[in-house]
Amino acid sequence: MKRTCTSLMLAGSLLAGGQAMAGDLLQWQTNSLTYLYGKDFQVNPNIQQTVTFEHADGWKYGDNYFFIDKIFYNGKKDAYAGDNTYYGELSPRLSFGKIFDQKLEFGPIKDVLLAMTYEFGENDTESYLIGPGFDLSIPGFDYFQLNFYNRHSEGGRPGDNIWQVSPVWSYTIPMGSSDVVIDGFMDWVVDNDVNKEGEYHANLHFNPQIKYDLGKALKLGDKQLYVGIEYDYWKNKYGIEDSQGFKTDQSATSLLVKVHF
């Protein structure tokens, strides 16, 4: 997902404001580090270890999400990235409800936003996404976002000017003295009509995490230490059509440890 320079400046100004402006701008924030070890990945090496830093916040006029992955290929080389690589996304959203100080609620919709994302990494990976976003009120869910993006790839490479649908969710289930959290995202690239030659195909990336709040169970603090698994399903990974000669349909499971701070 990609965003405009203005969006990057908005996100940067929010983070730079720090605690001094917390009462006026910053409403909440959370940071985390995650370690993943998994296998059965496609296109890239089969076994991967990933360290992820994530930041999310809500502020006076919207919200922001940022992550960056450092991926290690367990001693094997990737054809394009070598022994390891990195990938990240910056996703600011501007809330029309907050900007105009109006409730934009109708049906299950709680708010209407301008959603943006900037994707970056090694080699030819930069993309910019922009489109409408919605916060939804769905019974039982901690939150549920539904964002629609028009994707624009750097340099007009395959996958440019196509549409993507991206729901994001979190659901908490009480379990004994603690909780299980099921959260994640789906990126569904639904449109590849502009790519008549077939070099970029519609694809679906489904990535949930199932996490046990170990910190709460051990009375170390709620929502601070999680253990669990991450499942990664990606049909036509990177927009490459799956075939007998080159398998790109991915179904990979990783062990997970996550610390919030």
C-alpha positions, 0 to 999 in steps of 0.5 A: 500500500502506498501514500502521498508525501503529504501523508508521510509528513502528517505521520512524521509531524505526529510522531515528532510532537512527542509527549509535549503535545500529547494532550492536543494531538496524540490520543493513544499509541502502542509499539511492539516487537514480534519474532516469527519462525516459520516454514513452507513459504513460496517464491522466497526461501522455504524457511524464514525468521522475521523480526517486526517492529510495529507502531500504531496510534490515534490522533486528533485527525485520524490514525497511523500504522507503521511496521517494518520487517527484517527477514532472515532466510535461515542461511539460504540465499534469495535470488534477488535479496540475498541472505536477508531483506526488509519490507515495511509499510506506513499507513496514515488515515485521515478521519472526516468525522474528526476533521469536521467534528461530526458523527459520520455514523450510519448502519454499521459504519462508525467513521469515514476516512481517507486511507493511504499506504506507502510500501517500501523495501529492497529492489523494485517494491515501492508502491503508493495506495489511496482510497476510502476507508471505513471504521465498522461496528461489528458485534464482538470485534475490538475493531474492524476496518475496511479500506479500499485502495487504488494501487500505484507502483513506482515506475509504472511496473506491473500492478500499477493502477489497480484496486485492492480491498483490505479489511483489518480486524481484532477479536478477543476471546476470554480463556481462563485467567487470560485471553486469546486475541485473533487479529490480522488483515487481508489484502485482496487485489481484485483488479488486473484488467490493465495487465493484459499480458498477464504479468501481474495477476489478481491475488489474495493475501490472508494473514491472521495471528492467534495469540495467547496473552501470556503476560496476563496469565502470569500476572505480568501485565495485560496486553504486554506479552503474547505467544501464538502462531501466524498463518500466511496464505497468499494466492498468486504471491506478488501477483505471480500466477501459480503454475505446475512449473512455479508454485506461488500459492503460499500456505505457511505457519510461523511460531510467534512471540510478541512484546508490547511496550 
